Amino acid sequence: MPCFEDSCDQLLRMMMLKQMLSLQQRQAEQEAVVRSSAVLVACHNQCLQAGLGQLISGLVQRGWDDWENRIHMDELNETAAAAAAIALPAVRSFAVVALRPKPAAEVFHAQTFQVREMSVFSSIKDNISHRLETRKNDKNAQAYVDQINFLANSKTYTLQDHFEQMKKQAEAGGVTGWKSMMPGVSSMPQIQQMKASLQIMEAMEQTHRENPALINGKVKRIVSEKVGQSLEEINNTLRSYEQLNSLRLWLRKRVERGLPLPDSLDNTTEMIREDPTGFPTKNLRY
């Protein structure tokens, strides 16, 4: 029969063995916590790098089975998972959301969203461009009609009148003023040509602008030296004035005959072609 000392010794050994087993179990649990935390942190980093939307799309495209083989959440120790949830609540919730398969109806397709987004912005851009183009065309059409009506009702049209009209058009079109400071405006060929014409007419004496018949070769050379423009440019400016004055004479004849006035450049060209009296050209000296 075992003695009391043997019984105590056996009991002590059993207690020590139990403590060792308990210690080993705690170490195993701690190692499981570390492993599970590492898995969750790795998943968290992967989510941050790839993007949550792309990761979810990848889960749906590759299927749940493939990702289930890589990370077995059910194999994690319950104690370790609970400890990891306490230690890293944000990481675990992020990982669980990322690893949970989404229903097909809730799948986020980044490419489809991007296409739709670009389509919406493209539609808005096209709509705004169309409205701006329409407004610009309407404004130009109205300006042409106003010019035709002005010429048709003008008894005279001197170079001074032409100079004043061009200054108004230049101001409205951005040739002068703050609009001319906008990038790219001053480099437009039409803008440069209008500026040159304005400089040429401004360099002339008002007497010559009131009576263009007084402009001879000497006057042209003086103007050429003032503005640094060639004689050809000066002749082009005077030619434009003469053509507009001839158009005025033709329009006044149509008003006298009770004929309609053109409302566009194409309409003007067509009416001149069909007019039996023709276009007056005898006043074109240049």
Order of alpha helices (4+ residues) and beta strands (2+ residues): alpha-alpha-alpha-alpha-alpha-alpha-alpha-alpha-alpha-alpha-alpha-alpha
